[in-house]
Amino acid sequence: MSSIPLRRRVPRLAAALTAAASVLLVPVAAAHADAVINGPAVNAAFGAQAGDVAAAPDGSATIAWSGGVGNELWTRHVTSDGAVSTPVSLGAALRNAVPVLTAAPTGVTAVAWTAPVGSGRASLHLATLDPTGTPRHDTTLETTTSADAHFGSYAVGIDADGAVTVAWAGPGAAPGSYVVHATRVGPDGVAGPTLDLGPTAQDGPSTAANGMQVAETPDGTAWVGWLGPDYQVKVVRLVHGSIEASSATSVSGIGSESFRLASSPAGAVAAWLTHDPDAPGDPFATLVAGVRLPVHGALTGAGFTSGPFTYMSSGSGHVPQYDAAVGPDGTVALLYSDVSLSTVTGALRLDLIAPGQSGGSPVAVATEQAWRVQLAPSLGVRPDGTVLAAWVEADGGSTAQMVVRRIAPGGALGPALEAARIPLGSDGYAVQTIRTQLGGEGAMFGLGLWNSDQDGNTSWDLNTAYLDVTGPTLSVDVPDSVTVLKPVVLTASVSDPTGAAVTWDFGDGASATGASVTHVYAATGTYAVKASATDTHDNRTVVSRTLTVTDPEVPAGPPPAVVGSPSPTPQPTPTPHPTPQSAPASAALKVTAATRTGAKVTVSGTIAAKAAGTITVTYAQKAGRKTIEVKRTAKIAKGRWKVTLTLPKALTRGAAARGKGTVTASFAGTKTIKKATARKTVALAKAKKRK
């Protein structure tokens, strides 16, 4: 998918009209509840001018921004567990150059930006980064005068192989004219031929910059859209870098920023704002209009429109707010804000338009509230057709609120979930619109925010949150068979960003709680063993295994005698001479220290000097009615071991932050050292008194 970065310096409430939340889908398992987990907040750099972000299916993301000392283009990589890398420079950038990012299903990320090359000239660059955020290729696409290299006048899309479609506005043959160019850059960084797709709007590349977009399917079919002469929406379909079809659709000229282009494996849609023909006397009566773009055959298919609404007025102009997306089955989703600034109330509505239909019934995603408006709506669509809507709520104060909501394919609404509030600049702020659709069932959504203070200092930050709709990651170790009346140990490995508790159903009416449990079966048979892991948001994962309980093996006796045959002469039984073996030595396992500081628990201990391998350390603590466990292993070195565990947020808030936990250290044993277990109670470290 493409990104549409915008940058403005405006008063607080007017600037909120250009704010944008993003929906970045990441893969997760089935779930039973919706909740928000705050993700990493990344401060790009002091003096940053503009930025963008792209997310991969595994939940990792890459951000890029221009500015800082020397006006460079910088990137940072955020892993799926929230770790943020140090900034990496990709080279010089024009001042106020807006980077544009997109990510492939494999995690490969592409970023485009403009850089100075001296003598008043500039070049358009495309760099690709591997899934860890490490730069791989840097391709120069075009060099022109700095005046022609308007920041933001380019867009990118990427396919499953890592090939990138790039479109940009450059100077045409006639003086003062501008043409849209496009090329396909292969995974090796080599660019194909440059295509001329057609002229831009008459007032130069800046208008094309606001409207230009690229949408691409995983198989390499791409659509390039922009505003052409007379403010017509121009769309071209490319297949592996070659023009396959092109067309133009007339627009009523509400504004180039109103154009949207979105794709899925089912095809693409082009959407824009137009005046409501049923209210000719009302200049604010608006519809979202659009057309379907099939993958094959004719470029344009059936048209569609939203329900009527009133778009926003900032006092000096109109900044329409809506988004469009298309699902895997071709269902079109339109999300738009209906705001009246005269009463300072707003509502957010969603239309779901099924294939073969030209419209749908609006659903109120956020209802009207006094002194609160819903701004910058953004959409994502899951592979199963579930829609994820994100937006920013503002009330004219010094902060904004990110909100996300899930809508089932039939239109049923999930809860509206609020993420952390975001501070706004004292002298104006703006954000970059980020639109990405990736495979998976969960969502990461973020607010890229450009702030300015009264002294003219600027910064660009990314604030993120995760829509937690998945159960914990759970794996179990259950033997295939055991002997009746003999203890059997069952273990589970569980991870979840909020912490999780494990419960067991042994299939014989008995149950237990904990990551490692012991059970004795009283009767032979086949049992269905179930392990359940539940996180603090009540999302649950269940793993089932079949276990067979058998009788003890009976030693074989002598063969029966044959009737009528003479009994054999008894032979003396030889005296066995077993090889002498020494018994395993004691492990002498001890937990010598266990301290907790904030979310960190450090545990150390000793063990027999001849012991080798690892110690499994489990921290357990109650949070409400649940017991949350965190497990890590420590390597044994010369009879000593040490490990630090990071506690989930559920144990660092409220009463749990002051509660006591228990550390259990376990050694599995070897042929020469017995297995052993040691425990110790852990409490928060006392603050040091000042002298």
C-alpha positions as CSV (number, residue, x, y, z in Angstrom):
1,M,0.0,0.0,0.0
2,S,1.1,3.6,-0.4
3,S,1.6,6.3,2.1
4,I,0.3,9.9,1.7
5,P,2.5,12.2,3.8
6,L,1.3,15.7,4.4
7,R,2.8,18.5,6.5
8,R,1.2,21.7,7.7
9,R,1.8,24.4,10.3
10,V,-1.6,25.6,11.5
11,P,-3.4,26.5,14.7
12,R,-4.2,23.6,17.1
13,L,-7.8,22.9,16.1
14,A,-7.3,23.5,12.4
15,A,-4.2,21.3,12.5
16,A,-6.2,18.5,14.1
17,L,-8.1,18.4,10.9
18,T,-5.0,17.1,9.1
19,A,-4.1,14.6,11.9
20,A,-4.0,10.9,10.9
21,A,-4.1,7.6,12.7
22,S,-2.8,4.5,10.9
23,V,-3.9,0.9,10.9
24,L,-1.0,-1.5,10.5
25,L,-2.0,-5.1,10.5
26,V,0.1,-7.8,12.1
27,P,-0.4,-11.6,12.2
28,V,-1.9,-13.0,15.4
29,A,-4.1,-16.0,16.5
30,A,-7.8,-16.2,17.3
31,A,-8.9,-14.2,20.3
32,H,-11.9,-13.6,22.5
33,A,-11.5,-10.0,23.7
34,D,-10.4,-6.6,22.4
35,A,-7.9,-4.5,24.4
36,V,-5.1,-1.9,23.7
37,I,-1.5,-2.3,24.6
38,N,0.6,0.8,24.3
39,G,3.6,0.2,22.1
40,P,6.9,2.0,21.7
41,A,7.0,5.8,21.5
42,V,9.9,6.8,19.2
43,N,11.3,10.3,19.3
44,A,12.9,10.6,15.9
45,A,15.3,13.5,16.5
46,F,15.4,17.1,17.6
47,G,14.9,19.3,14.5
48,A,13.1,16.5,12.5
49,Q,10.9,17.9,9.7
50,A,8.7,15.1,8.4
51,G,8.5,11.3,8.5
52,D,6.6,8.1,7.7
53,V,6.3,4.6,9.0
54,A,5.6,1.1,7.5
55,A,4.8,-2.1,9.3
56,A,5.6,-5.7,8.4
57,P,3.3,-8.7,9.0
58,D,5.4,-9.9,12.0
59,G,4.6,-6.7,13.9
60,S,7.9,-5.0,13.3
61,A,8.0,-1.5,11.8
62,T,10.5,0.9,10.2
63,I,10.2,4.7,10.6
64,A,12.1,7.3,8.6
65,W,12.4,11.1,8.9
66,S,14.3,14.0,7.4
67,G,16.1,16.7,9.3
68,G,18.4,16.8,12.2
69,V,22.0,18.1,12.0
70,G,23.1,18.3,8.4
71,N,19.6,17.5,7.0
72,E,19.9,13.8,6.5
73,L,17.4,11.0,5.9
74,W,17.3,8.8,9.1
75,T,15.6,5.4,9.8
76,R,15.0,3.4,13.0
77,H,13.7,-0.2,13.2
78,V,11.2,-1.3,15.8
79,T,11.1,-5.1,16.4
80,S,7.8,-7.0,17.1
81,D,8.6,-7.0,20.8
82,G,9.0,-3.2,20.9
83,A,12.8,-2.9,20.9
84,V,14.0,0.2,19.0
85,S,17.3,0.4,17.1
86,T,19.7,3.3,17.0
87,P,19.2,5.8,14.1
88,V,20.8,4.9,10.8
89,S,21.5,7.6,8.2
90,L,20.7,6.8,4.5
91,G,22.4,10.0,3.3
92,A,21.7,13.7,2.7
93,A,18.1,14.9,2.2
94,L,16.6,18.1,1.0
95,R,15.3,20.3,3.8
96,N,11.6,19.4,4.4
97,A,12.0,16.3,2.2
98,V,9.2,13.9,3.1
99,P,10.2,10.2,3.1
100,V,7.6,7.7,1.8
101,L,7.8,4.1,3.1
102,T,6.1,0.8,2.2
103,A,6.7,-2.8,3.5
104,A,6.5,-6.2,1.8
105,P,5.0,-9.3,3.4
106,T,8.5,-10.5,3.9
107,G,9.4,-7.5,6.0
108,V,11.6,-5.8,3.3
109,T,11.0,-2.1,3.4
110,A,11.4,0.6,0.7
111,V,11.8,4.3,1.3
112,A,11.9,7.1,-1.2
113,W,13.2,10.7,-0.6
114,T,14.8,13.6,-2.4
115,A,18.5,14.5,-1.8
116,P,20.7,17.5,-2.9
117,V,23.4,16.8,-5.4
118,G,24.9,20.4,-5.7
119,S,24.6,23.3,-8.2
120,G,20.9,23.7,-7.3
121,R,20.0,20.2,-8.4
122,A,18.4,17.3,-6.5
123,S,17.8,13.6,-7.0
124,L,15.1,11.1,-6.2
125,H,16.4,8.1,-4.2
126,L,14.9,4.7,-3.4
127,A,16.5,2.6,-0.7
128,T,15.5,-0.9,0.4
129,L,16.1,-2.2,3.9
130,D,16.1,-5.9,5.0
131,P,13.7,-7.2,7.6
132,T,16.0,-6.1,10.4
133,G,16.2,-2.5,9.1
134,T,19.7,-2.8,7.6
135,P,20.1,-0.8,4.3
136,R,20.6,-3.1,1.2
137,H,20.3,-0.9,-2.0
138,D,20.2,2.8,-2.8
139,T,19.0,3.6,-6.3
140,T,19.0,7.1,-7.9
141,L,15.9,7.4,-10.1
142,E,16.0,11.0,-11.4
143,T,18.1,14.1,-11.1
144,T,16.5,17.5,-11.7
145,T,16.5,21.1,-10.3
146,S,15.7,21.6,-6.7
147,A,12.7,23.6,-7.7
148,D,11.3,20.7,-9.7
149,A,12.0,18.1,-6.9
150,H,9.0,19.1,-4.8
151,F,9.1,17.3,-1.5
152,G,6.3,14.7,-1.2
153,S,5.8,14.4,-5.0
154,Y,6.3,10.6,-5.1
155,A,4.7,7.4,-4.0
156,V,5.8,3.8,-3.6
157,G,4.3,0.3,-3.6
158,I,5.9,-3.1,-3.1
159,D,5.1,-6.7,-4.0
160,A,5.8,-10.0,-2.2
161,D,9.2,-10.4,-4.0
162,G,10.4,-7.0,-2.8
163,A,10.1,-5.3,-6.2
164,V,9.1,-1.7,-5.8
165,T,6.8,0.5,-8.0
166,V,7.8,4.2,-7.7
167,A,5.9,7.1,-9.2
168,W,6.9,10.8,-9.1
169,A,6.2,14.1,-10.7
170,G,9.0,15.6,-12.8
171,P,9.5,18.3,-15.4
172,G,7.8,17.8,-18.8
173,A,9.0,18.7,-22.2
174,A,7.2,22.1,-22.2
175,P,8.6,24.8,-19.8
176,G,6.6,24.9,-16.6
177,S,4.8,21.5,-17.3
178,Y,5.0,18.4,-15.1
179,V,4.6,14.8,-16.0
180,V,4.1,11.7,-13.8
181,H,6.9,9.1,-14.2
182,A,7.0,5.6,-12.9
183,T,9.5,2.7,-12.8
184,R,9.8,-0.7,-11.2
185,V,12.9,-1.3,-9.1
186,G,13.8,-5.0,-8.7
187,P,14.8,-6.7,-5.5
188,D,18.4,-6.3,-6.6
189,G,18.0,-2.5,-6.6
190,V,18.2,-2.2,-10.4
191,A,15.6,0.1,-12.0
192,G,13.7,-0.8,-15.1
193,P,12.7,1.7,-17.9
194,T,11.1,5.0,-16.8
195,L,7.5,5.4,-18.0
196,D,5.7,8.7,-18.8
197,L,2.2,8.2,-17.4
198,G,0.7,11.6,-18.2
199,P,0.5,15.3,-17.2
200,T,-0.2,16.5,-13.7
201,A,-2.5,19.3,-12.6
202,Q,-1.9,22.6,-14.1
203,D,-0.3,24.3,-11.1
204,G,2.8,22.2,-10.8
205,P,4.0,19.2,-8.9
206,S,2.8,20.2,-5.5
207,T,-0.8,19.4,-6.3
208,A,0.3,16.1,-7.8
209,A,2.2,15.5,-4.6
210,N,-0.9,15.7,-2.5
211,G,-2.9,13.4,-4.8
212,M,-0.3,10.9,-6.1
213,Q,-0.5,7.4,-4.8
214,V,0.6,3.8,-5.6
215,A,-1.4,0.7,-4.5
216,E,0.1,-2.8,-5.3
217,T,-1.0,-6.4,-4.8
218,P,1.5,-9.1,-3.7
219,D,1.7,-10.5,-7.2
220,G,3.0,-7.3,-8.7
221,T,-0.1,-5.6,-10.2
222,A,0.1,-1.9,-9.3
223,W,-2.1,1.1,-9.8
224,V,-0.7,4.7,-10.0
225,G,-3.2,7.5,-9.3
226,W,-2.8,11.3,-9.4
227,L,-4.7,14.5,-10.2
228,G,-4.3,15.4,-13.9
229,P,-5.3,18.5,-15.8
230,D,-8.6,20.1,-14.8
231,Y,-8.4,18.1,-11.6
232,Q,-9.3,14.8,-13.1
233,V,-8.4,11.7,-11.2
234,K,-5.9,9.8,-13.5
235,V,-5.3,6.1,-12.9
236,V,-2.9,3.7,-14.7
237,R,-2.6,0.0,-14.1
238,L,0.9,-1.5,-14.3
239,V,1.8,-5.2,-14.4
240,H,5.5,-5.8,-13.5
241,G,6.4,-2.3,-14.6
242,S,4.5,-2.2,-18.0
243,I,1.4,-0.1,-18.7
244,E,-1.6,-2.3,-19.1
245,A,-4.6,0.1,-18.9
246,S,-5.2,3.8,-18.1
247,S,-8.2,6.1,-17.7
248,A,-9.4,9.4,-16.2
249,T,-12.4,10.2,-14.1
250,S,-13.8,13.7,-13.6
251,V,-13.7,15.2,-10.1
252,S,-15.6,18.2,-8.8
253,G,-12.4,19.8,-7.5
254,I,-13.0,19.8,-3.7
255,G,-9.3,19.2,-3.2
256,S,-6.4,17.0,-4.3
257,E,-6.0,15.8,-0.7
258,S,-9.3,14.0,-1.0
259,F,-8.1,11.3,-3.4
260,R,-7.6,7.8,-2.1
261,L,-6.3,4.7,-3.8
262,A,-6.4,1.3,-2.0
263,S,-5.9,-2.3,-3.1
264,S,-6.3,-6.0,-2.0
265,P,-5.9,-9.3,-3.8
266,A,-9.4,-8.7,-5.2
267,G,-8.4,-5.5,-7.0
268,A,-8.3,-1.8,-6.1
269,V,-10.6,1.2,-5.6
270,A,-10.1,4.9,-6.4
271,A,-12.2,7.2,-4.2
272,W,-12.6,11.0,-3.9
273,L,-14.9,13.6,-2.4
274,T,-17.7,15.2,-4.4
275,H,-20.6,17.5,-3.7
276,D,-23.9,15.9,-2.9
277,P,-26.1,16.4,-6.0
278,D,-29.3,16.1,-3.9
279,A,-28.2,19.3,-2.0
280,P,-27.1,21.8,-4.7
281,G,-27.6,24.8,-2.5
282,D,-25.4,23.5,0.4
283,P,-21.7,23.9,-0.4
284,F,-20.7,21.6,2.5
285,A,-23.0,18.7,1.6
286,T,-20.5,15.9,0.6
287,L,-20.4,12.3,-0.7
288,V,-17.5,9.9,-1.1
289,A,-17.6,8.7,-4.7
290,G,-15.4,6.1,-6.3
291,V,-14.9,3.4,-8.8
292,R,-13.7,-0.2,-8.6
293,L,-10.4,-1.1,-10.4
294,P,-10.3,-4.8,-11.4
295,V,-7.0,-6.8,-11.6
296,H,-7.7,-7.9,-15.2
297,G,-9.6,-6.6,-18.2
298,A,-11.0,-3.1,-18.3
299,L,-9.3,-0.6,-15.9
300,T,-12.5,0.7,-14.3
301,G,-15.5,-1.3,-13.0
302,A,-18.7,-0.3,-11.2
303,G,-19.0,3.0,-9.3
304,F,-20.1,3.6,-5.7
305,T,-21.0,6.4,-3.3
306,S,-21.2,6.9,0.5
307,G,-24.0,8.3,2.5
308,P,-24.2,12.1,2.6
309,F,-22.3,14.1,5.3
310,T,-21.0,17.5,6.1
311,Y,-17.2,18.0,5.8
312,M,-15.2,20.2,8.2
313,S,-14.5,23.9,8.0
314,S,-11.4,25.3,9.6
315,G,-12.5,28.9,9.1
316,S,-10.0,29.6,6.3
317,G,-10.6,26.5,4.2
318,H,-12.1,23.0,4.1
319,V,-10.1,19.9,5.1
320,P,-12.2,16.8,4.3
321,Q,-11.5,13.7,6.4
322,Y,-12.2,10.2,5.2
323,D,-10.5,7.0,4.2
324,A,-11.2,4.1,1.8
325,A,-10.2,0.4,1.8
326,V,-11.1,-2.8,-0.1
327,G,-11.4,-6.2,1.4
328,P,-10.2,-9.6,0.0
329,D,-13.7,-10.3,-1.3
330,G,-14.1,-6.9,-3.0
331,T,-16.2,-5.2,-0.2
332,V,-15.4,-1.5,-0.2
333,A,-15.1,0.2,3.2
334,L,-15.6,4.0,3.5
335,L,-15.0,5.8,6.8
336,Y,-15.8,9.5,7.0
337,S,-16.2,12.1,9.8
338,D,-19.3,14.2,9.8
339,V,-18.5,17.3,11.9
340,S,-20.2,20.6,12.7
341,L,-17.8,23.1,14.1
342,S,-20.7,25.5,14.9
343,T,-21.7,23.2,17.7
344,V,-18.3,21.5,18.0
345,T,-19.7,18.0,17.7
346,G,-18.6,15.2,15.5
347,A,-19.6,11.7,14.4
348,L,-17.7,9.0,12.5
349,R,-19.6,6.8,10.0
350,L,-18.7,3.6,8.1
351,D,-20.2,2.3,4.8
352,L,-19.6,-1.3,3.8
353,I,-20.4,-1.7,0.1
354,A,-20.6,-5.4,-1.0
355,P,-19.5,-6.5,-4.5
356,G,-22.3,-5.7,-7.0
357,Q,-23.7,-2.9,-4.9
358,S,-23.3,0.9,-5.4
359,G,-23.8,1.9,-1.8
360,G,-24.3,0.7,1.8
361,S,-26.1,1.7,5.0
362,P,-23.9,3.9,7.2
363,V,-22.9,2.6,10.6
364,A,-22.1,5.0,13.4
365,V,-18.5,4.1,14.5
366,A,-18.2,7.0,16.9
367,T,-21.4,8.9,18.0
368,E,-21.8,12.7,18.4
369,Q,-20.3,14.2,21.5
370,A,-20.3,17.9,22.5
371,W,-16.9,19.6,22.3
372,R,-15.3,16.5,20.7
373,V,-14.6,15.7,17.1
374,Q,-13.3,12.6,15.4
375,L,-10.5,13.4,13.0
376,A,-8.2,11.7,10.5
377,P,-10.1,8.4,10.1
378,S,-8.0,5.5,8.8
379,L,-8.9,1.9,7.8
380,G,-7.4,-1.6,7.6
381,V,-9.1,-4.8,6.5
382,R,-8.2,-8.3,7.7
383,P,-8.0,-11.3,5.4
384,D,-11.4,-12.5,6.8
385,G,-13.1,-9.2,5.9
386,T,-13.1,-7.7,9.4
387,V,-12.5,-3.9,9.3
388,L,-10.3,-2.1,11.7
389,A,-11.0,1.7,12.1
390,A,-8.7,4.1,13.8
391,W,-9.0,7.8,14.4
392,V,-7.9,10.7,16.5
393,E,-10.3,12.4,18.9
394,A,-9.7,16.1,19.8
395,D,-11.5,18.6,22.0
396,G,-9.4,21.7,21.3
397,G,-7.1,21.0,24.3
398,S,-3.3,20.3,24.4
399,T,-3.6,16.5,23.7
400,A,-5.2,14.2,21.2
401,Q,-6.5,10.6,21.8
402,M,-5.9,7.7,19.5
403,V,-8.9,5.3,19.2
404,V,-9.4,2.0,17.4
405,R,-12.5,-0.1,16.8
406,R,-13.1,-3.5,15.2
407,I,-16.1,-4.0,12.8
408,A,-17.1,-7.6,11.9
409,P,-18.0,-8.5,8.3
410,G,-21.7,-8.3,9.1
411,G,-21.3,-4.8,10.6
412,A,-21.3,-5.8,14.3
413,L,-19.2,-3.3,16.3
414,G,-16.5,-4.1,18.8
415,P,-15.7,-1.8,21.7
416,A,-14.1,1.6,21.0
417,L,-10.7,1.4,22.7
418,E,-8.5,4.3,23.7
419,A,-4.7,4.4,23.5
420,A,-2.5,6.8,25.4
421,R,-3.1,10.5,24.9
422,I,-0.6,12.3,22.8
423,P,0.7,15.9,23.7
424,L,0.4,18.5,20.9
425,G,2.8,21.3,20.1
426,S,2.3,24.7,21.7
427,D,2.7,26.6,18.4
428,G,1.0,24.1,16.0
429,Y,1.3,20.5,14.9
430,A,0.7,18.3,12.0
431,V,1.0,14.6,11.2
432,Q,1.7,12.3,8.2
433,T,-1.2,10.2,7.0
434,I,-0.1,6.6,7.1
435,R,-2.1,3.9,5.3
436,T,-1.0,0.3,5.2
437,Q,-2.8,-3.0,4.8
438,L,-1.0,-6.3,5.6
439,G,-1.9,-9.9,6.3
440,G,-2.8,-11.0,9.8
441,E,-5.6,-10.6,12.3
442,G,-4.4,-8.1,14.9
443,A,-3.4,-4.4,14.4
444,M,-0.7,-1.9,15.3
445,F,-1.8,1.7,14.8
446,G,0.3,4.8,15.3
447,L,0.2,8.6,15.2
448,G,3.2,10.2,13.4
449,L,3.2,13.7,14.9
450,W,5.2,16.8,13.9
451,N,5.3,19.4,16.7
452,S,6.5,23.0,16.9
453,D,7.0,25.1,20.0
454,Q,6.9,28.9,20.4
455,D,10.7,29.1,19.8
456,G,10.4,27.5,16.4
457,N,11.9,24.1,17.5
458,T,10.4,21.1,15.8
459,S,10.4,17.4,16.3
460,W,8.8,14.4,14.7
461,D,7.6,11.5,16.9
462,L,5.9,8.1,16.4
463,N,3.4,6.9,19.0
464,T,2.1,3.4,18.7
465,A,-0.3,1.0,20.3
466,Y,-1.4,-2.6,19.6
467,L,-4.9,-3.9,19.4
468,D,-4.6,-7.0,21.5
469,V,-7.2,-9.5,20.1
470,T,-5.1,-12.6,20.5
471,G,-4.4,-15.2,23.1
472,P,-0.9,-15.9,24.4
473,T,1.7,-18.0,22.4
474,L,1.5,-21.4,24.0
475,S,3.5,-24.7,23.5
476,V,3.3,-27.8,25.7
477,D,5.5,-30.9,26.5
478,V,3.2,-33.9,27.1
479,P,4.5,-37.5,26.7
480,D,2.6,-39.9,24.4
481,S,2.2,-42.5,27.2
482,V,2.8,-43.0,30.9
483,T,2.4,-45.8,33.4
484,V,-0.6,-45.9,35.7
485,L,0.0,-44.7,39.3
486,K,3.3,-43.2,38.3
487,P,3.8,-39.4,38.5
488,V,4.1,-37.6,35.1
489,V,5.4,-34.1,34.6
490,L,3.7,-31.8,32.1
491,T,5.2,-28.4,31.1
492,A,4.1,-25.4,29.1
493,S,6.0,-22.5,27.6
494,V,3.9,-19.3,27.3
495,S,4.5,-15.7,26.3
496,D,2.3,-12.7,26.1
497,P,3.0,-8.9,26.3
498,T,0.5,-8.6,29.2
499,G,1.5,-11.8,31.0
500,A,-0.4,-15.0,31.1
501,A,-1.5,-17.8,33.5
502,V,-1.6,-21.5,32.5
503,T,-4.2,-24.0,33.7
504,W,-4.4,-27.8,33.0
505,D,-7.3,-30.2,32.5
506,F,-5.9,-33.7,32.8
507,G,-8.9,-35.3,31.2
508,D,-9.7,-37.4,34.3
509,G,-11.6,-34.8,36.2
510,A,-8.6,-33.3,37.8
511,S,-6.9,-29.9,37.0
512,A,-4.0,-27.8,38.1
513,T,-2.4,-24.4,37.6
514,G,1.1,-23.5,36.6
515,A,3.7,-23.8,33.8
516,S,5.0,-27.1,35.2
517,V,2.7,-29.5,36.9
518,T,2.9,-33.2,38.1
519,H,-0.1,-35.6,38.0
520,V,-0.8,-39.3,38.7
521,Y,-3.4,-41.2,36.7
522,A,-5.3,-43.8,38.8
523,A,-6.6,-45.8,35.8
524,T,-5.4,-47.0,32.4
525,G,-7.0,-45.5,29.3
526,T,-6.7,-42.6,26.8
527,Y,-7.0,-39.1,28.1
528,A,-7.4,-35.7,26.4
529,V,-5.0,-33.3,28.1
530,K,-5.8,-29.5,27.6
531,A,-3.5,-26.6,28.5
532,S,-5.1,-23.1,28.6
533,A,-3.2,-19.8,28.7
534,T,-5.1,-16.7,29.5
535,D,-3.7,-13.2,29.4
536,T,-4.8,-10.2,31.5
537,H,-7.3,-9.1,28.8
538,D,-9.0,-12.6,29.0
539,N,-7.7,-13.6,25.6
540,R,-7.2,-17.4,25.7
541,T,-5.2,-20.0,23.8
542,V,-5.9,-23.7,24.2
543,V,-3.6,-26.6,23.2
544,S,-4.8,-30.2,23.4
545,R,-2.8,-33.4,23.4
546,T,-3.7,-37.1,23.7
547,L,-2.0,-39.2,26.5
548,T,-2.2,-43.0,26.9
549,V,-2.0,-44.5,30.4
550,T,-0.8,-48.2,30.4
551,D,-0.3,-51.0,33.0
552,P,3.2,-51.6,34.3
553,E,5.3,-54.1,32.2
554,V,5.3,-57.6,33.6
555,P,8.6,-59.5,33.4
556,A,8.5,-62.6,31.2
557,G,8.7,-66.0,33.1
558,P,10.3,-69.3,32.0
559,P,8.7,-71.2,29.0
560,P,6.0,-73.8,30.0
561,A,7.2,-77.4,30.2
562,V,6.1,-79.9,27.5
563,V,3.9,-82.7,28.8
564,G,5.5,-86.2,28.5
565,S,9.0,-84.9,28.0
566,P,11.7,-85.4,30.6
567,S,12.4,-82.4,32.6
568,P,15.6,-80.7,31.7
569,T,18.5,-80.9,34.1
570,P,18.6,-77.6,36.1
571,Q,21.6,-75.5,35.3
572,P,23.2,-73.2,37.8
573,T,22.4,-69.6,37.3
574,P,25.5,-67.6,36.6
575,T,26.2,-64.8,39.1
576,P,25.9,-61.4,37.4
577,H,28.8,-59.0,37.7
578,P,27.3,-55.6,37.0
579,T,29.6,-52.8,36.0
580,P,30.1,-50.7,39.0
581,Q,28.5,-47.2,38.6
582,S,28.6,-44.3,41.1
583,A,25.3,-42.7,42.1
584,P,24.6,-39.2,40.8
585,A,25.9,-36.5,43.1
586,S,23.8,-33.8,44.7
587,A,23.2,-30.7,42.7
588,A,23.5,-28.4,45.7
589,L,21.3,-25.9,43.9
590,K,20.8,-22.7,45.8
591,V,19.1,-19.3,45.0
592,T,21.5,-16.9,46.7
593,A,19.9,-13.6,45.6
594,A,16.6,-12.5,44.1
595,T,15.9,-8.8,43.9
596,R,13.2,-6.8,42.0
597,T,13.6,-3.3,40.8
598,G,10.6,-1.9,38.8
599,A,9.9,-4.4,36.0
600,K,13.3,-6.2,36.4
601,V,13.9,-9.3,38.6
602,T,17.5,-10.4,38.9
603,V,18.1,-13.9,40.2
604,S,21.5,-15.5,40.9
605,G,22.6,-18.7,42.6
606,T,25.1,-21.6,42.9
607,I,25.2,-25.2,41.9
608,A,27.7,-28.1,42.1
609,A,30.9,-27.3,40.3
610,K,30.6,-30.3,38.0
611,A,27.1,-29.3,36.9
612,A,26.7,-28.2,33.3
613,G,23.8,-26.9,31.1
614,T,21.2,-24.4,32.2
615,I,19.0,-23.5,35.1
616,T,15.3,-22.7,34.3
617,V,14.1,-19.8,36.4
618,T,10.4,-19.1,36.8
619,Y,9.0,-16.0,38.5
620,A,5.4,-16.3,39.7
621,Q,3.2,-13.6,41.2
622,K,-0.5,-13.1,41.7
623,A,-2.3,-10.2,39.9
624,G,-5.8,-10.2,41.1
625,R,-7.2,-13.7,40.9
626,K,-4.6,-14.8,38.4
627,T,-1.1,-16.1,38.8
628,I,1.2,-14.7,36.1
629,E,4.5,-16.6,35.4
630,V,7.6,-15.4,33.6
631,K,10.3,-17.9,32.6
632,R,13.9,-17.7,31.4
633,T,17.0,-19.9,31.4
634,A,20.4,-19.1,32.9
635,K,23.6,-20.7,31.7
636,I,25.8,-22.5,34.3
637,A,29.4,-21.3,34.5
638,K,31.8,-22.7,37.0
639,G,29.1,-23.5,39.6
640,R,27.4,-20.1,39.3
641,W,24.4,-18.8,37.3
642,K,22.5,-15.5,36.9
643,V,19.6,-14.2,34.9
644,T,17.4,-11.1,34.7
645,L,13.6,-11.4,33.9
646,T,11.4,-8.6,32.5
647,L,8.0,-8.6,34.1
648,P,4.8,-7.8,32.0
649,K,2.9,-4.5,32.5
650,A,0.2,-6.4,34.5
651,L,2.8,-6.8,37.3
652,T,4.1,-3.3,37.3
653,R,0.8,-1.5,37.9
654,G,-1.5,-1.1,40.9
655,A,-1.2,-3.4,43.8
656,A,0.7,-6.0,41.7
657,A,3.6,-3.5,41.5
658,R,4.1,-3.8,45.3
659,G,3.3,-7.5,45.6
660,K,5.6,-10.3,46.4
661,G,6.6,-13.0,44.0
662,T,8.3,-16.4,44.1
663,V,11.3,-17.5,42.1
664,T,11.7,-21.2,41.4
665,A,15.1,-22.4,40.0
666,S,15.1,-25.9,38.4
667,F,17.9,-28.1,37.2
668,A,16.9,-31.0,35.0
669,G,19.8,-33.2,36.1
670,T,22.5,-35.2,34.3
671,K,23.9,-38.7,34.5
672,T,26.3,-37.5,37.2
673,I,24.3,-34.7,38.9
674,K,20.8,-35.2,40.4
675,K,18.0,-32.9,39.3
676,A,17.1,-30.2,41.9
677,T,14.7,-27.3,42.7
678,A,15.2,-24.3,44.8
679,R,12.8,-21.4,45.7
680,K,13.0,-17.9,47.1
681,T,10.5,-15.1,47.8
682,V,11.1,-11.8,46.0
683,A,10.0,-8.4,47.0
684,L,10.7,-4.9,45.6
685,A,14.1,-3.5,46.4
686,K,14.0,-0.9,49.1
687,A,15.0,2.6,48.0
688,K,18.3,3.8,49.4
689,K,18.1,6.5,52.0
690,R,19.9,9.7,51.3
691,K,22.7,10.6,53.7
